[in-house]
């Protein structure tokens, strides 16, 4: 056997192996690529789920804080100023309830409709309580009388709506 035949056979054999590898790669690569895309999609889905869960936790946390902050005893304690008239004090309280609610308005995207309805109704009822209590008192009523009557109305309820709303939000978060 001479060198020419040897190298010709080596070339044919090498070319055959190379052609087989290219063919195998072209057949197998789409399956590998598809598998890699699926793994990437699963990882992105897990990341998105984790981010959505974090947003949901944050929303419930903020709504629990909102419910706490608009509770009459909390809002009156934060804004109490003996130099204010009852009308001024009432208007400051209503403005702050509206402001707190508006600040957390977008949280409805991340909580259930039931939870958002409870928070929205609580805001409406709080403002009604503040207005109706002021209307029930004579014009010359003092700030202390107004505060006392608001707190009396809340304490006379069978179930404190602020505590109930916080409990509902906590229970939804853990469910």
Rosetta constraint file for C-alpha pairs under 8 A:
AtomPair CA 1 CA 5 HARMONIC 6.63 0.50
AtomPair CA 1 CA 6 HARMONIC 6.97 0.50
AtomPair CA 2 CA 6 HARMONIC 6.34 0.50
AtomPair CA 3 CA 7 HARMONIC 6.06 0.50
AtomPair CA 4 CA 8 HARMONIC 6.04 0.50
AtomPair CA 5 CA 9 HARMONIC 6.07 0.50
AtomPair CA 6 CA 10 HARMONIC 6.06 0.50
AtomPair CA 7 CA 11 HARMONIC 5.88 0.50
AtomPair CA 8 CA 12 HARMONIC 6.18 0.50
AtomPair CA 9 CA 13 HARMONIC 5.98 0.50
AtomPair CA 10 CA 14 HARMONIC 5.92 0.50
AtomPair CA 11 CA 15 HARMONIC 5.88 0.50
AtomPair CA 12 CA 16 HARMONIC 5.96 0.50
AtomPair CA 13 CA 17 HARMONIC 6.19 0.50
AtomPair CA 14 CA 18 HARMONIC 6.03 0.50
AtomPair CA 15 CA 19 HARMONIC 5.94 0.50
AtomPair CA 16 CA 20 HARMONIC 6.06 0.50
AtomPair CA 17 CA 21 HARMONIC 6.15 0.50
AtomPair CA 18 CA 22 HARMONIC 6.18 0.50
AtomPair CA 19 CA 23 HARMONIC 6.07 0.50
AtomPair CA 20 CA 24 HARMONIC 6.01 0.50
AtomPair CA 21 CA 25 HARMONIC 5.96 0.50
AtomPair CA 22 CA 26 HARMONIC 6.11 0.50
AtomPair CA 23 CA 27 HARMONIC 6.20 0.50
AtomPair CA 24 CA 28 HARMONIC 5.95 0.50
AtomPair CA 25 CA 29 HARMONIC 5.49 0.50
AtomPair CA 26 CA 30 HARMONIC 7.28 0.50
AtomPair CA 27 CA 31 HARMONIC 7.85 0.50
AtomPair CA 28 CA 32 HARMONIC 6.41 0.50
AtomPair CA 29 CA 33 HARMONIC 5.92 0.50
AtomPair CA 30 CA 34 HARMONIC 5.97 0.50
AtomPair CA 31 CA 35 HARMONIC 6.15 0.50
AtomPair CA 32 CA 36 HARMONIC 6.18 0.50
AtomPair CA 33 CA 37 HARMONIC 6.17 0.50
AtomPair CA 34 CA 38 HARMONIC 6.23 0.50
AtomPair CA 35 CA 39 HARMONIC 6.30 0.50
AtomPair CA 36 CA 40 HARMONIC 6.15 0.50
AtomPair CA 37 CA 41 HARMONIC 6.11 0.50
AtomPair CA 38 CA 42 HARMONIC 6.16 0.50
AtomPair CA 39 CA 43 HARMONIC 6.21 0.50
AtomPair CA 40 CA 44 HARMONIC 6.16 0.50
AtomPair CA 41 CA 45 HARMONIC 6.02 0.50
AtomPair CA 42 CA 46 HARMONIC 6.18 0.50
AtomPair CA 43 CA 47 HARMONIC 6.21 0.50
AtomPair CA 44 CA 48 HARMONIC 6.05 0.50
AtomPair CA 45 CA 49 HARMONIC 6.03 0.50
AtomPair CA 46 CA 50 HARMONIC 6.10 0.50
AtomPair CA 47 CA 51 HARMONIC 6.18 0.50
AtomPair CA 48 CA 52 HARMONIC 6.05 0.50
AtomPair CA 49 CA 53 HARMONIC 6.03 0.50
AtomPair CA 50 CA 54 HARMONIC 6.23 0.50
AtomPair CA 51 CA 55 HARMONIC 6.25 0.50
AtomPair CA 52 CA 56 HARMONIC 6.11 0.50
AtomPair CA 53 CA 57 HARMONIC 6.19 0.50
AtomPair CA 54 CA 58 HARMONIC 6.14 0.50
AtomPair CA 55 CA 59 HARMONIC 6.09 0.50
AtomPair CA 55 CA 110 HARMONIC 6.75 0.50
AtomPair CA 56 CA 60 HARMONIC 6.31 0.50
AtomPair CA 56 CA 110 HARMONIC 4.99 0.50
AtomPair CA 56 CA 111 HARMONIC 6.49 0.50
AtomPair CA 57 CA 61 HARMONIC 6.10 0.50
AtomPair CA 57 CA 173 HARMONIC 7.06 0.50
AtomPair CA 58 CA 62 HARMONIC 6.10 0.50
AtomPair CA 59 CA 63 HARMONIC 6.15 0.50
AtomPair CA 59 CA 107 HARMONIC 5.15 0.50
AtomPair CA 59 CA 108 HARMONIC 7.77 0.50
AtomPair CA 59 CA 110 HARMONIC 6.13 0.50
AtomPair CA 59 CA 111 HARMONIC 6.82 0.50
AtomPair CA 60 CA 64 HARMONIC 6.09 0.50
AtomPair CA 60 CA 107 HARMONIC 7.83 0.50
AtomPair CA 60 CA 111 HARMONIC 6.83 0.50
AtomPair CA 60 CA 169 HARMONIC 6.40 0.50
AtomPair CA 60 CA 170 HARMONIC 7.59 0.50
AtomPair CA 60 CA 173 HARMONIC 6.89 0.50
AtomPair CA 61 CA 65 HARMONIC 6.31 0.50
AtomPair CA 62 CA 66 HARMONIC 6.07 0.50
AtomPair CA 62 CA 104 HARMONIC 7.17 0.50
AtomPair CA 62 CA 107 HARMONIC 7.78 0.50
AtomPair CA 63 CA 67 HARMONIC 6.14 0.50
AtomPair CA 63 CA 104 HARMONIC 7.18 0.50
AtomPair CA 63 CA 107 HARMONIC 7.49 0.50
AtomPair CA 63 CA 119 HARMONIC 7.49 0.50
AtomPair CA 63 CA 169 HARMONIC 7.75 0.50
AtomPair CA 64 CA 68 HARMONIC 6.28 0.50
AtomPair CA 64 CA 165 HARMONIC 7.92 0.50
AtomPair CA 64 CA 166 HARMONIC 5.53 0.50
AtomPair CA 64 CA 169 HARMONIC 6.72 0.50
AtomPair CA 64 CA 170 HARMONIC 7.91 0.50
AtomPair CA 65 CA 69 HARMONIC 6.04 0.50
AtomPair CA 66 CA 70 HARMONIC 6.17 0.50
AtomPair CA 66 CA 100 HARMONIC 6.56 0.50
AtomPair CA 66 CA 101 HARMONIC 7.09 0.50
AtomPair CA 66 CA 104 HARMONIC 7.56 0.50
AtomPair CA 67 CA 71 HARMONIC 6.31 0.50
AtomPair CA 67 CA 119 HARMONIC 7.07 0.50
AtomPair CA 67 CA 122 HARMONIC 7.85 0.50
AtomPair CA 67 CA 162 HARMONIC 6.12 0.50
AtomPair CA 67 CA 165 HARMONIC 7.17 0.50
AtomPair CA 67 CA 166 HARMONIC 6.76 0.50
AtomPair CA 68 CA 74 HARMONIC 7.15 0.50
AtomPair CA 68 CA 162 HARMONIC 6.94 0.50
AtomPair CA 68 CA 166 HARMONIC 7.83 0.50
AtomPair CA 69 CA 74 HARMONIC 5.86 0.50
AtomPair CA 69 CA 75 HARMONIC 6.10 0.50
AtomPair CA 69 CA 100 HARMONIC 7.82 0.50
AtomPair CA 70 CA 74 HARMONIC 6.67 0.50
AtomPair CA 70 CA 75 HARMONIC 5.64 0.50
AtomPair CA 70 CA 97 HARMONIC 5.70 0.50
AtomPair CA 70 CA 100 HARMONIC 7.51 0.50
AtomPair CA 70 CA 123 HARMONIC 7.46 0.50
AtomPair CA 70 CA 126 HARMONIC 7.52 0.50
AtomPair CA 71 CA 75 HARMONIC 6.13 0.50
AtomPair CA 71 CA 126 HARMONIC 7.62 0.50
AtomPair CA 71 CA 162 HARMONIC 6.29 0.50
AtomPair CA 72 CA 76 HARMONIC 5.81 0.50
AtomPair CA 72 CA 126 HARMONIC 7.43 0.50
AtomPair CA 72 CA 150 HARMONIC 7.30 0.50
AtomPair CA 72 CA 151 HARMONIC 7.02 0.50
AtomPair CA 73 CA 77 HARMONIC 5.98 0.50
AtomPair CA 73 CA 151 HARMONIC 6.80 0.50
AtomPair CA 74 CA 78 HARMONIC 6.23 0.50
AtomPair CA 75 CA 79 HARMONIC 6.25 0.50
AtomPair CA 75 CA 93 HARMONIC 6.65 0.50
AtomPair CA 75 CA 96 HARMONIC 7.87 0.50
AtomPair CA 75 CA 97 HARMONIC 8.00 0.50
AtomPair CA 76 CA 80 HARMONIC 5.54 0.50
AtomPair CA 76 CA 93 HARMONIC 6.99 0.50
AtomPair CA 76 CA 147 HARMONIC 7.40 0.50
AtomPair CA 79 CA 89 HARMONIC 7.77 0.50
AtomPair CA 79 CA 92 HARMONIC 7.60 0.50
AtomPair CA 79 CA 93 HARMONIC 7.28 0.50
AtomPair CA 80 CA 89 HARMONIC 7.60 0.50
AtomPair CA 81 CA 89 HARMONIC 7.86 0.50
AtomPair CA 82 CA 143 HARMONIC 7.05 0.50
AtomPair CA 84 CA 88 HARMONIC 5.94 0.50
AtomPair CA 84 CA 89 HARMONIC 5.92 0.50
AtomPair CA 84 CA 143 HARMONIC 7.62 0.50
AtomPair CA 85 CA 89 HARMONIC 6.08 0.50
AtomPair CA 85 CA 142 HARMONIC 7.43 0.50
AtomPair CA 85 CA 143 HARMONIC 6.55 0.50
AtomPair CA 86 CA 90 HARMONIC 6.03 0.50
AtomPair CA 86 CA 134 HARMONIC 7.51 0.50
AtomPair CA 86 CA 141 HARMONIC 7.21 0.50
AtomPair CA 86 CA 142 HARMONIC 6.35 0.50
AtomPair CA 86 CA 143 HARMONIC 5.05 0.50
AtomPair CA 86 CA 146 HARMONIC 6.90 0.50
AtomPair CA 87 CA 91 HARMONIC 6.16 0.50
AtomPair CA 87 CA 134 HARMONIC 7.46 0.50
AtomPair CA 88 CA 92 HARMONIC 6.19 0.50
AtomPair CA 89 CA 93 HARMONIC 6.22 0.50
AtomPair CA 89 CA 143 HARMONIC 7.67 0.50
AtomPair CA 90 CA 94 HARMONIC 6.22 0.50
AtomPair CA 90 CA 130 HARMONIC 6.45 0.50
AtomPair CA 90 CA 131 HARMONIC 7.16 0.50
AtomPair CA 90 CA 134 HARMONIC 7.28 0.50
AtomPair CA 91 CA 95 HARMONIC 6.01 0.50
AtomPair CA 92 CA 96 HARMONIC 6.10 0.50
AtomPair CA 93 CA 97 HARMONIC 6.22 0.50
AtomPair CA 93 CA 130 HARMONIC 7.74 0.50
AtomPair CA 94 CA 98 HARMONIC 6.20 0.50
AtomPair CA 94 CA 127 HARMONIC 5.84 0.50
AtomPair CA 94 CA 130 HARMONIC 7.19 0.50
AtomPair CA 95 CA 99 HARMONIC 6.01 0.50
AtomPair CA 96 CA 100 HARMONIC 6.00 0.50
AtomPair CA 97 CA 101 HARMONIC 6.16 0.50
AtomPair CA 97 CA 123 HARMONIC 6.92 0.50
AtomPair CA 97 CA 126 HARMONIC 7.94 0.50
AtomPair CA 97 CA 127 HARMONIC 7.33 0.50
AtomPair CA 98 CA 102 HARMONIC 6.02 0.50
AtomPair CA 98 CA 123 HARMONIC 7.69 0.50
AtomPair CA 99 CA 103 HARMONIC 6.01 0.50
AtomPair CA 100 CA 104 HARMONIC 6.53 0.50
AtomPair CA 101 CA 105 HARMONIC 5.97 0.50
AtomPair CA 101 CA 123 HARMONIC 7.23 0.50
AtomPair CA 107 CA 111 HARMONIC 6.79 0.50
AtomPair CA 108 CA 112 HARMONIC 7.38 0.50
AtomPair CA 108 CA 113 HARMONIC 7.50 0.50
AtomPair CA 108 CA 116 HARMONIC 5.75 0.50
AtomPair CA 111 CA 115 HARMONIC 6.34 0.50
AtomPair CA 111 CA 116 HARMONIC 6.59 0.50
AtomPair CA 112 CA 116 HARMONIC 6.34 0.50
AtomPair CA 113 CA 117 HARMONIC 6.01 0.50
AtomPair CA 114 CA 118 HARMONIC 6.24 0.50
AtomPair CA 115 CA 119 HARMONIC 6.38 0.50
AtomPair CA 115 CA 168 HARMONIC 7.27 0.50
AtomPair CA 115 CA 169 HARMONIC 6.37 0.50
AtomPair CA 115 CA 172 HARMONIC 7.87 0.50
AtomPair CA 116 CA 120 HARMONIC 6.04 0.50
AtomPair CA 117 CA 121 HARMONIC 5.92 0.50
AtomPair CA 118 CA 122 HARMONIC 6.00 0.50
AtomPair CA 118 CA 165 HARMONIC 6.56 0.50
AtomPair CA 119 CA 123 HARMONIC 6.29 0.50
AtomPair CA 119 CA 165 HARMONIC 7.06 0.50
AtomPair CA 120 CA 124 HARMONIC 6.37 0.50
AtomPair CA 121 CA 125 HARMONIC 5.99 0.50
AtomPair CA 122 CA 126 HARMONIC 5.95 0.50
AtomPair CA 122 CA 161 HARMONIC 7.36 0.50
AtomPair CA 122 CA 162 HARMONIC 7.53 0.50
AtomPair CA 123 CA 127 HARMONIC 6.28 0.50
AtomPair CA 124 CA 128 HARMONIC 6.20 0.50
AtomPair CA 125 CA 129 HARMONIC 6.00 0.50
AtomPair CA 126 CA 130 HARMONIC 6.24 0.50
AtomPair CA 127 CA 131 HARMONIC 6.17 0.50
AtomPair CA 128 CA 132 HARMONIC 5.78 0.50
AtomPair CA 129 CA 133 HARMONIC 5.86 0.50
AtomPair CA 129 CA 150 HARMONIC 7.16 0.50
AtomPair CA 130 CA 134 HARMONIC 6.39 0.50
AtomPair CA 130 CA 150 HARMONIC 6.96 0.50
AtomPair CA 131 CA 135 HARMONIC 6.23 0.50
AtomPair CA 132 CA 136 HARMONIC 6.08 0.50
AtomPair CA 133 CA 137 HARMONIC 6.57 0.50
AtomPair CA 133 CA 146 HARMONIC 7.02 0.50
AtomPair CA 133 CA 149 HARMONIC 6.87 0.50
AtomPair CA 133 CA 150 HARMONIC 6.30 0.50
AtomPair CA 134 CA 146 HARMONIC 6.62 0.50
AtomPair CA 137 CA 141 HARMONIC 6.19 0.50
AtomPair CA 137 CA 146 HARMONIC 7.37 0.50
AtomPair CA 141 CA 145 HARMONIC 6.31 0.50
AtomPair CA 141 CA 146 HARMONIC 7.10 0.50
AtomPair CA 142 CA 146 HARMONIC 6.46 0.50
AtomPair CA 143 CA 147 HARMONIC 6.22 0.50
AtomPair CA 144 CA 148 HARMONIC 5.94 0.50
AtomPair CA 145 CA 149 HARMONIC 6.08 0.50
AtomPair CA 146 CA 150 HARMONIC 6.23 0.50
AtomPair CA 147 CA 151 HARMONIC 6.20 0.50
AtomPair CA 148 CA 152 HARMONIC 5.99 0.50
AtomPair CA 149 CA 153 HARMONIC 6.19 0.50
AtomPair CA 150 CA 154 HARMONIC 6.48 0.50
AtomPair CA 151 CA 155 HARMONIC 6.06 0.50
AtomPair CA 152 CA 156 HARMONIC 6.05 0.50
AtomPair CA 153 CA 157 HARMONIC 6.76 0.50
AtomPair CA 154 CA 160 HARMONIC 6.79 0.50
AtomPair CA 155 CA 160 HARMONIC 7.32 0.50
AtomPair CA 159 CA 163 HARMONIC 7.92 0.50
AtomPair CA 159 CA 164 HARMONIC 7.10 0.50
AtomPair CA 160 CA 164 HARMONIC 6.20 0.50
AtomPair CA 161 CA 165 HARMONIC 5.97 0.50
AtomPair CA 162 CA 166 HARMONIC 6.25 0.50
AtomPair CA 163 CA 167 HARMONIC 6.13 0.50
AtomPair CA 164 CA 168 HARMONIC 6.14 0.50
AtomPair CA 165 CA 169 HARMONIC 6.21 0.50
AtomPair CA 166 CA 170 HARMONIC 6.16 0.50
AtomPair CA 167 CA 171 HARMONIC 6.06 0.50
AtomPair CA 168 CA 172 HARMONIC 6.13 0.50
AtomPair CA 169 CA 173 HARMONIC 6.25 0.50
AtomPair CA 170 CA 174 HARMONIC 6.45 0.50
AtomPair CA 171 CA 175 HARMONIC 6.11 0.50
